[in-house]
Amino acid sequence: MTQTWDEEYDVVVIGAGGGSLTGALVAAREGLKVLVAEATDRFGGTTAYSGGGLWWPNNQALKRAGVEDTPEAAAQYYHGIVGDDSPRELQEAYLAGGPALVKYLEDNGLMEFLIYPWPDYFGKEPTAHNEGGRHMMPMYFPAEEMGDLRDQVRSGLPAERRGEPLPDMMIGGQALIGRLVLNLSKEPNVTMRRNAEGRKLIMEDGRVAGVIVSIDGQDKAIKATKGVLVAAGGFEQNQEMREKYGVPGHARDTMGAPRNFGLVQQSAIELGADTALMDQAWWSPGLTHPDGSSTFSLWFTGGIFVNNHGERFVNESWAYDKLGRAIIDLVDEGRMTLPYWMVYDNRAGERVPCNATSVPMVETEEYREAGLWHTADTLEELADKIGVPADKLVATVERFNEFAANEKDEDFDRGGEAYDRSFSEGKSPLVPITEGPFHAAQFGLSDLGTKGGLKTDVDARVLDTGGNVIPGLYAAGNSMAPASGKVYPGGGNPIGSSMVFSYLAALDMAKN
Ligand SMILES: Cc1cc2nc3c(=O)[nH]c(=O)nc-3n(C[C@H](O)[C@H](O)[C@H](O)COP(=O)(O)OP(=O)(O)OC[C@H]3O[C@@H](n4cnc5c(N)ncnc54)[C@H](O)[C@@H]3O)c2cc1C
């Protein structure tokens, strides 16, 4: 049967996160006619929730700021931690693509950047950048510059999940999405659609010729003469798919955008696309809230994590993905169960000593009523309330207090690398637990999104199970099998990768 088409473009971009919008912008500026199809009623995806951090070593903005680094040092670091979990050439494409994209965006007046030092997440690697010279963010700008377009951008988590007022400044992920949406609004050959969900890819003569998009509830066949770019996030919100591919954690606890269901990735798989690392996500510890969700939390200013045995099990100041992975491994090995607890004293009050709960905490009383937060005058009593052996908890805290006094964690080396100390002004992050009353808050496992997906080549072209390119199909970000394999090399890798591979996809489509 010959396919009839409702609309025709050169490029159809599925999704409107940081990567997809970058791909759309580059494709449009390279002269292509572009449709952006976004499933939800807002542009931005998980990227709009984010800090907007970008990990692109050796780019021109970092160099202008005087950051000392070399491509060889960055490559040694990246290859050293990723290893063989992704093809070496994909890793190289990412490392080379960051500086090229910064040049493209800056030279075309599309984006300004703010240098924001943030240490690499494996600080003990020989060429880790512990001064944070591989990380930056888009420059913030006043929200009023967005005009009516502001309402089309997905809000940050405090506004979306807690109804907090929208800030006057576009910062972090908001600035990134805001700037991209503003730029795209000036491109005459771009159509931006919300409530437009990509459902099924259409193959014709051995190439992906288009895609069925449900627009305001009606299926439309959209032709893409140059290609379809799937930068539609991961499948973190799809519990069935999580179970099928064995992704630890639960859709309830993910931070991914609400329609990140993996629909087009599934269609690609049905057409023969290959996948890799489908059980992987960007993980983190999650503070458990009264609604039952455990959400991404970092920047602990005190406290220790204890498991169901009343014992510490990890360096609590590690980067979030390393923490999440340690928890998954220990649960798998049968050495602990979920949930676990943060135990802390009253020196800063009864609230959890965490400066960055991506979803703000509600009233203390609500956590108490939900049985999530407990307080007691003694550690023995506290242990009783959270159901862990009292003698163990007392011994754990005593041992930790000795470490704190000596500023040396002999069990887990908390404070042993730069990132561990980045929230305590470079000093020891070990805060003793001595000033009663004592508190405990429940934690679970959260994620920032899944990261396994469609296998691609270095131009983001999707590969089939025989290793051949599927013409007309591209993938980037959490929709593609990640260059970063099973690690989170440093803040800014997820979005950095989504933007770089979308940019490479757009260039490839323009070239052909
Ligand atoms: C609080 C927080 C802070 C973070 N900070 C950082 C940071 O500073 N730096 C960093 O690199 N990472 C950060 N992350 C992680 C990062 O935000 C995500 O991993 C990343 O944004 C994913 O990008 P993406 O382009 O793959 O997908 P997304 O940004 O999620 O975009 C995917 C888009 O596709 C749409 N979509 C999905 N399915 C379809 C479909 N079938 N049809 C049409 N549209 C569809 C979605 O609605 C969404 O808009 C953070 C995450 C959180 C939650």
The ligand as a MOL file (V3000), in Angstrom:
LIG
                    3D

  0  0  0     0  0            999 V3000
M  V30 BEGIN CTAB
M  V30 COUNTS 53 58 0 0 0
M  V30 BEGIN ATOM
M  V30 1 C 16.6170 18.1260 38.8830 0
M  V30 2 C 17.4640 17.6310 37.7540 0
M  V30 3 C 18.6750 18.2440 37.4950 0
M  V30 4 C 19.4600 17.7880 36.4360 0
M  V30 5 N 20.5910 18.4810 36.1390 0
M  V30 6 C 21.3090 18.1370 35.0470 0
M  V30 7 C 22.3760 18.9490 34.6160 0
M  V30 8 O 22.6720 20.0060 35.1850 0
M  V30 9 N 23.0710 18.5510 33.5040 0
M  V30 10 C 22.7380 17.4140 32.8170 0
M  V30 11 O 23.4050 17.1000 31.8250 0
M  V30 12 N 21.7140 16.6390 33.2050 0
M  V30 13 C 20.9640 16.9910 34.2700 0
M  V30 14 N 19.8770 16.2460 34.6150 0
M  V30 15 C 19.5020 15.0890 33.7740 0
M  V30 16 C 18.9230 15.6110 32.4540 0
M  V30 17 O 17.9910 16.6420 32.7190 0
M  V30 18 C 18.2310 14.5710 31.5700 0
M  V30 19 O 18.9010 13.3360 31.5940 0
M  V30 20 C 18.2550 15.1140 30.1430 0
M  V30 21 O 17.6370 16.3910 30.1330 0
M  V30 22 C 17.5520 14.2160 29.1620 0
M  V30 23 O 17.5700 14.8810 27.9400 0
M  V30 24 P 16.8550 14.2820 26.6680 0
M  V30 25 O 17.0560 15.2810 25.5860 0
M  V30 26 O 17.3210 12.9030 26.4260 0
M  V30 27 O 15.3140 14.1720 27.0790 0
M  V30 28 P 14.2700 15.1960 27.6950 0
M  V30 29 O 14.8830 16.4820 28.1070 0
M  V30 30 O 13.4740 14.4660 28.7090 0
M  V30 31 O 13.3490 15.5420 26.4560 0
M  V30 32 C 12.5490 14.5630 25.8450 0
M  V30 33 C 11.2850 15.2200 25.2980 0
M  V30 34 O 10.6560 14.2970 24.4130 0
M  V30 35 C 9.2670 14.3150 24.6530 0
M  V30 36 N 8.7320 13.0250 24.1990 0
M  V30 37 C 8.8500 11.8110 24.7590 0
M  V30 38 N 8.2490 10.8770 24.0030 0
M  V30 39 C 7.7510 11.5260 22.9330 0
M  V30 40 C 7.0210 11.1120 21.7920 0
M  V30 41 N 6.6960 9.8290 21.5910 0
M  V30 42 N 6.6480 12.0500 20.8860 0
M  V30 43 C 6.9590 13.3640 21.0620 0
M  V30 44 N 7.6420 13.8030 22.1330 0
M  V30 45 C 8.0430 12.8900 23.0570 0
M  V30 46 C 9.1430 14.5540 26.1250 0
M  V30 47 O 7.8650 15.0280 26.4800 0
M  V30 48 C 10.2610 15.5660 26.3490 0
M  V30 49 O 9.8100 16.8850 26.1600 0
M  V30 50 C 19.0610 16.6740 35.6600 0
M  V30 51 C 17.8420 16.0530 35.9320 0
M  V30 52 C 17.0430 16.5330 36.9580 0
M  V30 53 C 15.7200 15.8960 37.1870 0
M  V30 END ATOM
M  V30 BEGIN BOND
M  V30 1 1 1 2
M  V30 2 1 2 3
M  V30 3 2 2 52
M  V30 4 2 3 4
M  V30 5 1 4 5
M  V30 6 1 4 50
M  V30 7 2 5 6
M  V30 8 1 6 7
M  V30 9 1 6 13
M  V30 10 2 7 8
M  V30 11 1 7 9
M  V30 12 1 9 10
M  V30 13 2 10 11
M  V30 14 1 10 12
M  V30 15 2 12 13
M  V30 16 1 13 14
M  V30 17 1 14 15
M  V30 18 1 14 50
M  V30 19 1 15 16
M  V30 20 1 16 17
M  V30 21 1 16 18
M  V30 22 1 18 19
M  V30 23 1 18 20
M  V30 24 1 20 21
M  V30 25 1 20 22
M  V30 26 1 22 23
M  V30 27 1 23 24
M  V30 28 2 24 25
M  V30 29 1 24 26
M  V30 30 1 24 27
M  V30 31 1 27 28
M  V30 32 2 28 29
M  V30 33 1 28 30
M  V30 34 1 28 31
M  V30 35 1 31 32
M  V30 36 1 32 33
M  V30 37 1 33 34
M  V30 38 1 33 48
M  V30 39 1 34 35
M  V30 40 1 35 36
M  V30 41 1 35 46
M  V30 42 1 36 37
M  V30 43 1 36 45
M  V30 44 2 37 38
M  V30 45 1 38 39
M  V30 46 1 39 40
M  V30 47 2 39 45
M  V30 48 1 40 41
M  V30 49 2 40 42
M  V30 50 1 42 43
M  V30 51 2 43 44
M  V30 52 1 44 45
M  V30 53 1 46 47
M  V30 54 1 46 48
M  V30 55 1 48 49
M  V30 56 2 50 51
M  V30 57 1 51 52
M  V30 58 1 52 53
M  V30 END BOND
M  V30 END CTAB
M  END
